[in-house]
Amino acid sequence: MESTSLTQERAPRSTPRTTPAAIAASGLTKRFGRVRAVDGADLRVEPGEVVAFLGPNGAGKSTTIDVILGLTRPDSGEISVFGTTPRSAIARGYVSAVLQTGGLLKDLTVRETVQLTASLFTDSRPVDEVLRRAGILEIADRMVGKCSGGQQQRLRFAMALLSDPGLLILDEPTTGMDVEGRRSFWQAIRADADRGRTVLFATHYLEEADAYADRIILMSHGRIVADGSTADIKGLVAGRILRATLPDADPAALAGFPGVKDVEVQGERIVVGTADSDGLARYLLTETDARDVEISSQNLESVFLALTTEGDAR
């Protein structure tokens, strides 16, 4: 058996020798009745990237992932995974997925579940190796039905690693995990990516995207509305966020101040999006009873909200 260090250093086995784009899609369209779930999406992910795929519910993320996994066919457009069709890529072991639900038998142990899955492959990674990399080797003899939601997600991760795929697709992978579990899970994912594995993940935890993704793709109303590094995405929305303690704040008066874009009152705290944070801070400190004034750049949450609500009136 390979030593752990050698296993960690080698690249994922299930990738083509000459490696084209992990995902290359152009003009993807998918309709369900009158609803256009995916509306002309273009997407390209290079080998070794860790990409966060974000968007509100109904944005088209899950449908796009289903197309990448070959679970549904687009009505129009082209899609390839490592230069071949999605179904061919799946059959060759190039792709694995960790989905939110399904696929687990409660009356088997964790080890038995992985062994059963491994038997479906002509060649797979050792069972103990994937259990260790998923952080669940110590509960290998536990019944699946006795595992927490987070442990079951780690079990799905272990099963996905058996074919040693070049592309790993994660759909809300840390659902049910506590803070420490999420942190250690993403450490394992980053270690895999450093070895050359490509990761595309969808999550509602924006801090995970901010902390662990090399790149963010933001989808809204079936279209990709932003694509770039975290810094690039944050730069798409101008202005800064000002927070202060201001009892009896008048939202209407603040909204009329030059440069103010939005005002939120949270008890005695105000949160203001503004293009002139210095001017607003000066006014609050000299003309009002405001205290504890803080100014920060746009965070990923504020950018997410701005970019995904722009098309709501369409």
C-alpha positions as CSV (number, residue, x, y, z in Angstrom):
1,M,0.0,0.0,0.0
2,E,1.2,3.5,-0.7
3,S,2.4,5.6,2.1
4,T,0.2,8.5,3.1
5,S,2.8,11.1,2.0
6,L,3.1,9.6,-1.4
7,T,-0.7,9.5,-1.8
8,Q,-1.0,13.2,-0.8
9,E,1.7,14.2,-3.3
10,R,0.5,12.6,-6.5
11,A,-2.1,14.1,-8.8
12,P,-5.6,12.7,-9.1
13,R,-5.5,9.6,-11.2
14,S,-8.8,10.0,-13.0
15,T,-8.0,12.9,-15.4
16,P,-7.0,12.8,-19.1
17,R,-3.3,12.7,-19.8
18,T,-3.6,15.8,-21.9
19,T,-5.9,18.0,-19.8
20,P,-8.3,20.3,-21.5
21,A,-10.7,22.5,-19.5
22,A,-12.3,20.7,-16.6
23,I,-15.6,22.3,-17.6
24,A,-16.3,24.2,-20.9
25,A,-19.9,25.3,-21.6
26,S,-21.3,27.9,-24.0
27,G,-24.8,29.1,-24.5
28,L,-26.4,26.6,-22.1
29,T,-30.2,26.9,-22.1
30,K,-32.6,24.7,-20.2
31,R,-36.3,25.3,-19.9
32,F,-39.0,23.7,-17.7
33,G,-42.3,24.6,-19.3
34,R,-42.3,28.4,-19.4
35,V,-39.5,28.8,-16.9
36,R,-36.0,29.3,-18.4
37,A,-33.9,27.8,-15.6
38,V,-30.6,28.3,-17.5
39,D,-30.5,31.2,-19.9
40,G,-27.5,31.2,-22.3
41,A,-24.9,30.5,-19.6
42,D,-21.2,30.4,-20.6
43,L,-18.9,28.6,-18.1
44,R,-15.2,27.6,-18.2
45,V,-13.3,26.0,-15.3
46,E,-9.6,25.2,-15.6
47,P,-8.0,22.1,-14.0
48,G,-6.9,22.7,-10.4
49,E,-9.2,25.6,-9.7
50,V,-11.5,25.8,-6.6
51,V,-14.6,27.6,-7.8
52,A,-17.6,28.8,-5.7
53,F,-20.8,28.6,-7.7
54,L,-23.2,31.1,-5.9
55,G,-26.7,32.4,-6.4
56,P,-30.1,32.7,-4.7
57,N,-32.6,29.9,-4.7
58,G,-34.0,29.5,-8.2
59,A,-31.0,31.1,-9.8
60,G,-30.3,28.0,-12.0
61,K,-27.3,26.6,-10.1
62,S,-28.7,23.1,-9.5
63,T,-29.9,22.8,-13.1
64,T,-26.5,23.8,-14.3
65,I,-24.8,21.2,-12.0
66,D,-27.2,18.6,-13.3
67,V,-26.1,19.4,-16.8
68,I,-22.4,19.1,-15.9
69,L,-23.1,15.7,-14.3
70,G,-25.0,14.5,-17.3
71,L,-28.2,14.1,-15.3
72,T,-30.1,16.4,-17.7
73,R,-29.5,17.5,-21.2
74,P,-29.6,21.2,-22.2
75,D,-32.1,22.4,-24.7
76,S,-29.4,24.2,-26.5
77,G,-25.7,25.1,-26.1
78,E,-22.6,22.9,-25.7
79,I,-21.0,21.3,-22.6
80,S,-17.8,19.3,-22.2
81,V,-16.0,17.9,-19.2
82,F,-12.3,17.3,-19.7
83,G,-12.9,17.4,-23.4
84,T,-15.7,14.7,-23.5
85,T,-19.4,14.5,-22.8
86,P,-20.5,14.7,-19.2
87,R,-21.8,11.1,-19.2
88,S,-18.5,9.9,-20.7
89,A,-16.5,11.8,-18.1
90,I,-18.6,10.2,-15.4
91,A,-18.2,6.7,-16.9
92,R,-14.4,7.2,-17.0
93,G,-14.3,8.3,-13.4
94,Y,-13.2,11.8,-14.2
95,V,-16.0,13.3,-12.1
96,S,-17.5,12.7,-8.7
97,A,-20.2,14.6,-6.8
98,V,-21.1,15.2,-3.1
99,L,-24.8,16.0,-3.1
100,Q,-27.0,17.1,-0.1
101,T,-29.3,14.0,0.2
102,G,-29.8,10.5,-0.9
103,G,-27.6,7.5,-1.6
104,L,-27.0,6.2,1.9
105,L,-28.3,3.0,3.4
106,K,-29.0,3.5,7.2
107,D,-28.5,-0.2,8.1
108,L,-24.9,-0.4,6.9
109,T,-21.8,0.8,8.7
110,V,-19.7,3.6,7.4
111,R,-17.0,1.2,6.2
112,E,-19.5,-1.2,4.6
113,T,-21.0,1.7,2.7
114,V,-17.7,2.7,1.3
115,Q,-16.7,-0.9,0.5
116,L,-20.0,-1.4,-1.3
117,T,-19.4,1.7,-3.4
118,A,-15.8,0.7,-4.1
119,S,-17.0,-2.7,-5.5
120,L,-18.7,-0.8,-8.3
121,F,-15.3,0.5,-9.7
122,T,-12.8,-1.6,-11.5
123,D,-10.1,0.4,-9.8
124,S,-10.5,2.6,-6.7
125,R,-8.6,4.1,-3.8
126,P,-8.2,2.0,-0.7
127,V,-11.2,2.3,1.7
128,D,-9.2,3.3,4.7
129,E,-7.4,6.0,2.7
130,V,-10.6,7.7,1.7
131,L,-12.1,7.4,5.1
132,R,-9.0,9.0,6.6
133,R,-9.0,11.8,4.1
134,A,-12.7,12.5,4.8
135,G,-12.0,12.5,8.5
136,I,-14.3,9.6,9.4
137,L,-11.9,6.7,9.9
138,E,-12.5,6.7,13.6
139,I,-16.3,6.1,13.1
140,A,-15.9,3.4,10.3
141,D,-17.8,0.8,12.3
142,R,-20.7,3.1,13.2
143,M,-24.1,2.5,11.6
144,V,-24.9,5.2,9.0
145,G,-28.3,5.7,10.7
146,K,-26.4,6.7,13.9
147,C,-24.3,9.3,12.1
148,S,-25.0,13.0,12.3
149,G,-25.9,15.0,9.2
150,G,-22.3,16.3,9.0
151,Q,-20.8,12.9,9.4
152,Q,-23.1,11.6,6.6
153,Q,-21.9,14.5,4.4
154,R,-18.3,13.4,5.1
155,L,-19.3,9.8,4.2
156,R,-20.5,11.1,0.8
157,F,-17.2,12.9,0.4
158,A,-15.3,9.6,1.1
159,M,-17.4,7.8,-1.5
160,A,-16.7,10.6,-4.0
161,L,-13.0,10.2,-3.5
162,L,-12.9,6.4,-4.4
163,S,-12.5,7.0,-8.1
164,D,-9.8,9.7,-7.4
165,P,-11.7,12.1,-9.7
166,G,-10.1,15.0,-11.5
167,L,-13.3,17.1,-10.9
168,L,-15.2,17.1,-7.6
169,I,-18.6,18.8,-7.6
170,L,-20.0,19.7,-4.2
171,D,-23.6,20.9,-3.6
172,E,-24.0,22.5,-0.2
173,P,-21.3,20.1,1.2
174,T,-21.1,21.4,4.8
175,T,-24.8,21.3,5.5
176,G,-25.3,19.8,9.0
177,M,-21.7,20.4,10.1
178,D,-20.6,22.5,13.0
179,V,-18.0,25.2,12.7
180,E,-15.0,23.0,13.5
181,G,-16.3,20.3,11.1
182,R,-16.7,22.8,8.3
183,R,-13.2,24.2,8.9
184,S,-11.5,20.7,8.8
185,F,-13.6,19.7,5.8
186,W,-12.4,22.7,3.8
187,Q,-8.8,22.0,4.8
188,A,-9.2,18.6,3.3
189,I,-10.7,20.1,0.1
190,R,-7.8,22.6,-0.2
191,A,-5.3,19.9,0.3
192,D,-6.9,17.9,-2.6
193,A,-6.9,21.0,-4.8
194,D,-3.3,21.7,-4.1
195,R,-2.6,18.2,-5.6
196,G,-4.4,19.3,-8.8
197,R,-8.0,18.3,-8.2
198,T,-10.6,20.7,-9.6
199,V,-13.4,21.7,-7.3
200,L,-16.7,23.3,-8.1
201,F,-18.9,24.0,-5.1
202,A,-22.3,25.5,-4.5
203,T,-23.0,26.9,-1.0
204,H,-25.2,29.3,0.9
205,Y,-22.4,30.0,3.3
206,L,-20.8,33.0,1.7
207,E,-18.0,33.1,4.2
208,E,-16.9,29.7,2.8
209,A,-16.7,31.1,-0.7
210,D,-14.8,34.1,0.5
211,A,-12.3,32.0,2.5
212,Y,-11.7,29.0,0.3
213,A,-12.5,29.7,-3.4
214,D,-9.9,30.8,-5.9
215,R,-12.8,32.2,-8.0
216,I,-16.4,33.0,-7.7
217,I,-19.1,32.5,-10.3
218,L,-22.4,34.3,-9.4
219,M,-25.7,33.2,-11.1
220,S,-29.0,35.0,-11.1
221,H,-32.2,34.3,-13.2
222,G,-30.4,31.6,-15.1
223,R,-27.6,33.9,-16.2
224,I,-24.0,34.3,-15.0
225,V,-23.9,37.9,-13.7
226,A,-20.3,37.9,-12.3
227,D,-17.2,35.8,-12.6
228,G,-13.8,36.5,-11.0
229,S,-11.7,36.4,-7.9
230,T,-13.2,37.4,-4.6
231,A,-11.5,40.8,-4.8
232,D,-12.8,41.3,-8.4
233,I,-16.4,40.4,-7.4
234,K,-16.3,42.8,-4.4
235,G,-15.0,45.5,-6.7
236,L,-18.1,45.3,-8.9
237,V,-20.2,47.2,-6.3
238,A,-18.9,50.7,-5.6
239,G,-18.9,52.4,-2.2
240,R,-18.3,51.3,1.4
241,I,-20.3,50.2,4.4
242,L,-20.6,52.5,7.4
243,R,-21.8,51.1,10.7
244,A,-22.5,53.2,13.8
245,T,-24.5,53.3,17.0
246,L,-27.2,56.0,16.7
247,P,-30.2,55.9,19.0
248,D,-33.4,57.2,17.4
249,A,-31.9,57.2,13.9
250,D,-34.0,58.7,11.2
251,P,-33.6,56.4,8.1
252,A,-35.3,58.9,5.8
253,A,-32.9,61.7,6.8
254,L,-29.9,59.4,6.3
255,A,-31.2,58.2,3.0
256,G,-31.2,61.8,1.8
257,F,-27.5,62.3,2.6
258,P,-25.3,62.7,-0.5
259,G,-23.9,59.3,-1.7
260,V,-26.1,57.1,0.5
261,K,-27.5,54.1,-1.4
262,D,-29.3,52.2,1.3
263,V,-30.0,52.4,5.1
264,E,-30.7,49.6,7.5
265,V,-31.6,50.2,11.2
266,Q,-30.8,47.3,13.6
267,G,-32.0,48.5,17.0
268,E,-29.6,51.3,17.9
269,R,-27.1,50.3,15.1
270,I,-27.3,51.7,11.6
271,V,-25.8,50.1,8.5
272,V,-25.4,52.4,5.6
273,G,-24.1,51.8,2.1
274,T,-22.6,55.0,0.8
275,A,-20.3,56.3,-1.9
276,D,-19.1,59.0,0.5
277,S,-18.2,57.3,3.7
278,D,-15.9,60.0,4.9
279,G,-18.5,62.7,4.5
280,L,-21.2,60.7,6.2
281,A,-18.8,59.8,9.1
282,R,-17.9,63.5,9.5
283,Y,-21.6,64.5,9.6
284,L,-22.5,61.7,12.1
285,L,-19.6,62.5,14.5
286,T,-20.1,66.3,14.5
287,E,-23.9,66.8,14.0
288,T,-25.4,63.7,15.8
289,D,-24.9,61.5,18.9
290,A,-23.5,58.7,16.8
291,R,-20.6,56.7,18.3
292,D,-18.6,53.5,17.5
293,V,-18.4,54.5,13.8
294,E,-16.9,51.8,11.6
295,I,-16.2,52.0,7.9
296,S,-15.4,48.9,5.8
297,S,-15.3,47.9,2.2
298,Q,-18.2,46.0,0.6
299,N,-18.3,42.4,1.8
300,L,-19.4,39.4,-0.3
301,E,-22.9,39.4,1.2
302,S,-23.6,43.0,0.2
303,V,-22.2,42.4,-3.3
304,F,-24.2,39.1,-3.6
305,L,-27.5,41.0,-2.7
306,A,-26.8,43.9,-5.1
307,L,-25.9,41.7,-8.1
308,T,-28.7,39.1,-7.6
309,T,-31.5,41.6,-7.0
310,E,-30.8,43.9,-9.9
311,G,-32.8,41.6,-12.2
312,D,-35.8,41.0,-9.9
313,A,-37.9,43.7,-11.7
314,R,-37.4,42.1,-15.1
